[in-house]
């Protein structure tokens, strides 16, 4: 994922609300969200090159999501695939904190990343660019391609809009999709400087990204209710056709 907007223990009906975009090269093969044949309790999309994923949830309510940390000067072609950080958590039963302690010991094997993992009891954050394992505090948060809640323009805009969506008892999915489909670019004077050049910084500054070779491949909404109900909706964008394919799943969390 390249943008994860989420509310944790903030809304009276939904302890976890996630609205996220996955940005990737169009040529990289991937499968839309579905229950995995080799791990039937896992619901997630899948990177068909490395068999990892960017975001998912299990029948027992284990949740994980990932963004890359943008630093082209430190990118290694020999690094392990970051998608396994999400997949391994979803496929196993280790507690969130213990899992992140294990990952922290292996963190140099990966290019820069931000990782969220949790369950019905807690939600945790770790970045190998910062080093601290942090519990997520109640509130509205955002992850882009820097650290948690770094005030990049699209992250700040997204957090503000998500906060506005959550002022009512009913959460409007249409409002969440509207946030994720925003193609407005930030002005040059407030762009971050991450070493990719001005033109690419402009392209990457919108919440929904489009370019000839790279862009938003899918958008996902996740609503986890106080009663253990889960709604997971993914829209996959087909850039060549300028069209969407939607998959929707609903289930009740099974106690582990």
Backbone torsions as a table, in degrees:
resi	resn	phi	psi	omega
1	UNK	NA	152.1	174.7
2	UNK	-117.7	-7.6	171.5
3	UNK	-150.2	122.5	176.3
4	UNK	-125.2	113.0	173.1
5	UNK	-103.6	130.2	-176.3
6	UNK	-150.7	147.4	175.5
7	UNK	-115.2	125.7	-177.8
8	UNK	-119.9	124.3	-179.9
9	UNK	49.7	42.2	-175.4
10	UNK	-116.9	-33.5	-177.3
11	UNK	-102.9	140.8	-174.8
12	UNK	-64.2	-26.8	-177.3
13	UNK	-99.5	-22.7	-173.3
14	UNK	-129.8	104.9	178.2
15	UNK	-66.0	-21.5	176.5
16	UNK	-139.0	124.3	175.2
17	UNK	-128.2	127.5	-178.5
18	UNK	-128.9	134.1	171.0
19	UNK	-130.3	117.3	-169.1
20	UNK	-141.2	147.8	173.6
21	UNK	-115.9	135.4	172.5
22	UNK	-101.5	120.7	177.6
23	UNK	-108.1	132.4	-175.4
24	UNK	-161.2	163.2	173.4
25	UNK	-63.4	136.2	-178.0
26	UNK	-62.0	-28.5	-175.5
27	UNK	-78.4	-14.0	-177.9
28	UNK	-76.1	122.5	-175.3
29	UNK	-71.3	138.6	178.7
30	UNK	-153.2	158.2	178.4
31	UNK	-109.8	143.0	177.9
32	UNK	-68.2	169.9	-177.6
33	UNK	-59.7	133.0	178.3
34	UNK	-166.8	167.8	173.4
35	UNK	-75.4	131.2	-174.9
36	UNK	-75.3	135.8	-179.2
37	UNK	-65.8	-33.5	-179.4
38	UNK	-87.0	-15.2	175.3
39	UNK	-141.8	81.6	-170.0
40	UNK	-63.0	-15.3	179.2
41	UNK	-85.3	-5.7	-177.2
42	UNK	-98.3	127.7	174.4
43	UNK	-113.3	114.1	-176.4
44	UNK	-169.3	160.1	165.5
45	UNK	-73.0	175.4	-178.7
46	UNK	-147.8	133.2	172.1
47	UNK	-78.2	114.7	-174.6
48	UNK	-79.9	-6.6	176.1
49	UNK	-81.6	-45.6	-176.8
50	UNK	-115.4	-6.2	178.1
51	UNK	68.0	22.4	171.3
52	UNK	-96.1	-166.3	177.1
53	UNK	-151.3	170.8	-177.2
54	UNK	-108.3	-21.1	-179.3
55	UNK	-166.7	141.0	177.7
56	UNK	-169.9	172.1	178.4
57	UNK	-144.0	154.2	-179.9
58	UNK	-110.8	168.7	178.2
59	UNK	-61.2	-25.3	178.9
60	UNK	-89.6	2.1	176.3
61	UNK	88.9	11.9	174.0
62	UNK	-75.0	130.6	-175.8
63	UNK	-126.4	142.5	174.8
64	UNK	-150.9	149.2	177.6
65	UNK	-155.1	156.1	-170.2
66	UNK	-140.3	143.1	163.4
67	UNK	-127.6	152.5	173.7
68	UNK	-82.0	150.2	174.9
69	UNK	-97.8	120.0	-173.4
70	UNK	-79.9	111.8	177.2
71	UNK	-156.6	80.4	-173.5
72	UNK	-61.0	-24.7	-178.9
73	UNK	-70.8	-21.1	-177.4
74	UNK	-113.3	14.8	-178.8
75	UNK	-76.5	131.0	179.6
76	UNK	-114.1	131.5	178.2
77	UNK	-76.7	-11.3	-179.5
78	UNK	-96.0	0.9	-176.2
79	UNK	-70.4	156.2	176.0
80	UNK	-70.7	155.7	179.1
81	UNK	-69.8	126.8	-177.8
82	UNK	-70.4	-22.4	179.7
83	UNK	-62.0	-22.2	177.6
84	UNK	-71.2	-21.1	177.9
85	UNK	-62.9	-38.4	176.5
86	UNK	-76.2	-49.2	-176.2
87	UNK	-60.0	-43.0	-177.6
88	UNK	-64.4	-36.9	177.9
89	UNK	-67.0	-43.4	-177.9
90	UNK	-66.8	-31.2	-174.5
91	UNK	-87.3	-5.5	-177.0
92	UNK	-123.7	-179.7	-173.5
93	UNK	-116.7	4.6	-178.6
94	UNK	-62.0	144.4	179.7
95	UNK	-63.2	156.9	-176.3
96	UNK	-57.6	-48.2	-176.7
97	UNK	-66.9	-43.0	179.0
98	UNK	-64.7	-37.6	178.3
99	UNK	-63.1	-44.9	-179.7
100	UNK	-67.3	-32.1	174.5
101	UNK	-62.6	-39.5	177.1
102	UNK	-65.9	-44.7	-179.0
103	UNK	-64.2	-36.3	-179.9
104	UNK	-59.8	-32.9	179.5
105	UNK	-73.4	-19.8	-178.2
106	UNK	-108.7	7.5	-165.3
107	UNK	-62.5	-27.4	-177.8
108	UNK	-72.7	-9.9	179.1
109	UNK	-80.4	-6.8	-175.8
110	UNK	-118.4	150.9	165.5
111	UNK	-66.5	170.6	-172.8
112	UNK	-57.1	137.6	-179.6
113	UNK	-150.1	160.2	168.2
114	UNK	-121.6	133.5	-174.7
115	UNK	-131.8	129.1	172.0
116	UNK	-109.3	131.5	174.0
117	UNK	-140.0	147.1	179.3
118	UNK	-177.3	-174.7	177.8
119	UNK	-150.3	-160.7	-178.5
120	UNK	-69.0	-15.7	-176.1
121	UNK	-95.9	-30.0	-174.1
122	UNK	-161.1	165.3	176.4
123	UNK	-139.1	134.8	-173.0
124	UNK	-129.3	155.4	-179.7
125	UNK	-130.6	140.0	174.2
126	UNK	-146.4	138.2	172.4
127	UNK	-127.6	135.5	176.7
128	UNK	-77.3	0.7	173.9
129	UNK	-93.8	-8.8	-177.9
130	UNK	-122.3	-43.3	172.3
131	UNK	97.9	-14.3	-177.5
132	UNK	-95.2	137.3	171.6
133	UNK	-89.4	121.0	-171.2
134	UNK	-124.5	132.6	169.4
135	UNK	-72.2	142.3	178.4
136	UNK	-80.0	127.2	177.7
137	UNK	-80.2	151.8	175.7
138	UNK	-55.9	139.2	179.6
139	UNK	146.4	-171.3	179.5
140	UNK	-105.5	125.4	-172.0
141	UNK	-129.6	170.3	176.5
142	UNK	-150.9	144.8	174.0
143	UNK	-126.7	129.6	174.8
144	UNK	-123.2	-129.4	-178.4
145	UNK	-108.9	29.6	170.7
146	UNK	-136.1	-153.6	-176.5
147	UNK	-82.0	170.4	-179.2
148	UNK	-53.5	127.2	175.7
149	UNK	61.9	21.5	172.0
150	UNK	-61.2	129.9	-170.8
151	UNK	-78.0	55.9	170.1
152	UNK	-70.2	151.6	-173.4
153	UNK	-53.7	-49.3	-175.4
154	UNK	-71.1	-29.2	177.7
155	UNK	-70.8	-42.5	177.6
156	UNK	-63.3	-43.5	178.3
157	UNK	-62.3	-44.7	-179.9
158	UNK	-64.0	-42.3	178.8
159	UNK	-63.2	-42.6	179.1
160	UNK	-63.0	-43.4	-179.1
161	UNK	-68.8	-37.9	176.7
162	UNK	-63.9	-42.4	177.5
163	UNK	-57.6	-41.2	179.5
164	UNK	-65.4	-35.5	179.8
165	UNK	-66.4	-22.4	-171.0
166	UNK	-102.5	16.6	179.6
167	UNK	-82.5	-10.1	179.2
168	UNK	-109.8	161.3	178.1
169	UNK	-63.6	-36.3	-179.8
170	UNK	-93.2	130.3	177.8
171	UNK	-92.8	121.0	-178.6
172	UNK	-83.6	114.3	176.6
173	UNK	-65.0	-34.2	178.3
174	UNK	-60.2	-38.3	177.9
175	UNK	-66.3	-38.3	178.9
176	UNK	-66.2	-43.0	177.2
177	UNK	-62.6	-36.5	179.5
178	UNK	-61.9	-40.5	177.0
179	UNK	-61.0	-47.5	-174.1
180	UNK	-70.4	-19.9	-177.5
181	UNK	-97.0	7.1	-176.9
182	UNK	-69.6	118.0	-178.6
183	UNK	-100.8	9.7	-178.6
184	UNK	-68.7	131.3	179.5
185	UNK	-94.2	150.3	178.3
186	UNK	-77.1	153.2	176.7
187	UNK	-71.5	153.1	-173.6
188	UNK	-58.3	-32.7	-173.4
189	UNK	-72.7	-12.4	179.1
190	UNK	-117.1	9.5	178.6
191	UNK	-69.5	145.0	171.5
192	UNK	-71.9	164.2	177.5
193	UNK	-119.9	100.2	-173.8
194	UNK	-113.4	8.0	175.5
195	UNK	90.7	14.0	-179.2
196	UNK	-105.9	-1.3	-179.8
197	UNK	93.4	153.8	-172.8
198	UNK	-62.5	-44.6	-175.8
199	UNK	-61.5	-42.8	179.5
200	UNK	-72.6	-35.1	174.8
201	UNK	-58.5	-40.9	177.1
202	UNK	-60.9	-47.3	-178.7
203	UNK	-60.0	-41.0	-175.7
204	UNK	-82.0	-4.0	-173.7
205	UNK	-81.0	-12.8	179.2
206	UNK	-87.3	154.3	178.7
207	UNK	-65.1	-46.0	173.2
208	UNK	-100.6	123.8	-172.3
209	UNK	-106.8	135.9	172.5
210	UNK	-135.3	132.7	173.2
211	UNK	-155.5	172.6	-176.1
212	UNK	-58.5	-35.3	-173.5
213	UNK	-119.9	-13.7	-170.5
214	UNK	-141.7	143.3	177.2
215	UNK	177.2	-170.1	179.3
216	UNK	-72.7	116.5	-178.0
217	UNK	-91.3	-33.0	180.0
218	UNK	-154.3	155.3	175.9
219	UNK	-126.2	140.9	-173.9
220	UNK	-135.2	137.0	171.9
221	UNK	-117.8	131.3	177.6
222	UNK	-127.2	125.8	176.6
223	UNK	-123.1	116.2	177.1
224	UNK	-109.7	118.3	-174.9
225	UNK	-86.8	160.5	175.9
226	UNK	-59.7	-28.0	-178.9
227	UNK	-85.3	4.6	179.9
228	UNK	88.5	4.1	176.9
229	UNK	-76.1	146.8	179.9
230	UNK	-129.6	133.5	169.7
231	UNK	-125.1	125.0	-176.7
232	UNK	-127.6	115.8	-179.0
233	UNK	-125.6	128.0	178.8
234	UNK	-122.3	135.1	172.1
235	UNK	-114.9	118.9	179.1
236	UNK	-96.0	128.7	-177.2
237	UNK	-97.2	126.0	176.6
238	UNK	-99.5	100.6	-172.0
239	UNK	-62.3	-36.4	-177.4
240	UNK	-68.4	-27.9	-179.0
241	UNK	-103.6	-8.0	-175.1
242	UNK	53.0	45.9	-177.1
243	UNK	-136.6	164.5	-177.0
244	UNK	-116.5	149.0	171.1
245	UNK	-124.1	124.9	-175.3
246	UNK	-110.1	139.3	173.0
247	UNK	-129.4	132.3	-176.4
248	UNK	-128.1	136.4	-178.8
249	UNK	-132.8	139.2	173.7
250	UNK	-135.1	138.0	177.1
251	UNK	-159.8	168.0	174.2
252	UNK	-105.6	135.4	-178.3
253	UNK	-62.2	133.5	178.3
254	UNK	-93.4	122.9	179.6
255	UNK	-57.0	136.5	-178.5
256	UNK	-85.4	NA	NA
